[in-house]
Amino acid sequence: MKVTEHFEQAGDKTLVSFEVLPPLKGGSMQDIFDALDPLMDFKPPFIDVTYHREEYVYNMRASGYYEKTAIRKRPGTVGICASIMHRYGVDAIPHLICGGFNVEETENALIDLNFLGIDNVLALRGDARQFENKFTPEKGGHKYAKDLIKQIDQMNSGIYLDANIENGANTDFCIGVAGYPEKHFEAPNLNMDIEYTLQKIQAGGDYIVTQMFFDNQHYFKYVDACRKAGITVPIVPGLKPLTRKYQLNSIPRKFFVNMPEDLVKEIEKSDKEHTKEIGIEWCIQQSKELNEAGVPCLHYYTMGDSSTTKKIIEGFL
Ligand code: FAD
């Protein structure tokens, strides 16, 4: 079932959903099940599985020279989606990125997903690789998420890259896109970022999932600005609790979001055990307010920590 159909079916009720990361290479599917089993009582209608492209690593050879090798540390997105659907009977949403794929490879990946009965994808550009200072598309690949969305939308109309295919079977993907209440870090300003997000919706995007934020006002203002810009699709808030003190710096560095002063002050004066409690309580309050505001769904970035996610949901339900 499509994500948008889940929202329609839920009416005014706020749903909860989760995002999981594939285990590091060498890990097992059991790691994912262990992370999800305790959360299934909350009846998530869908679970997202992130995609991680290859990274360059430098290994020193016997000669003393460094050898550059490309490895994928977290492969398995599609297989994990299939396993999740099989075990829990819920929809699994693979993240699909532009980086590392040319358009042919993208088409083939989408055909695989379609054959597996996957109805939803979250279409993203992806980030620059480590040691690259800006995102570089694959030769013959997409530069922006918007272009990937257009390709999926074309397949939804039965149009494939090979012009010789006549009467191609229509796929029927529901397409999610990313949104940034505090602006994507490369965008010159929030309004232009929203304008580009509108273009993603016009290209075929069906709903938005936001980057994490720690102050709900960013989300509420963002939704208002999107509505004024003509974006009418559901906007799902993405939430992640802060659980360690070092995240006061690492989260802003990695995700370009701000930490509210009150939260920073409380965390700074806490010891290790209380840091986590404060982070969980903060996220409970955020969830409560968003739930009361009637958001379509609360989407938790679980990072494999089911007990923290469970405490948060139990805390606001
Ligand atoms: P785009 O929408 O293409 O935007 C990228 C930048 O280009 C923005 O600054 C935008 O303002 C600008 N832009 C867009 N169109 C134009 C245009 N026509 N002209 C000029 N500028 C333009 N990354 C992964 O690798 N794997 C994942 O699984 C993953 N999951 C994510 C899930 C969520 C909910 C979110 C919010 C992010 C996720 N990311 C993931 C990170 C994402 O790939 C990065 O944030 C990436 O830098 C941008 O992706 P995008 O799809 O928002 O790109």
Residues whose N, C-alpha, C, O or C-beta is under 5 A from the ligand:
A	BS01	FAD	T50 Y51 H52 H95 I97 A123 L124 R125 G126 D127 K143 Y144 A145 K146 A178 G179 H184 E186 A187 M192 D193 Y196 V209 T210 Q211
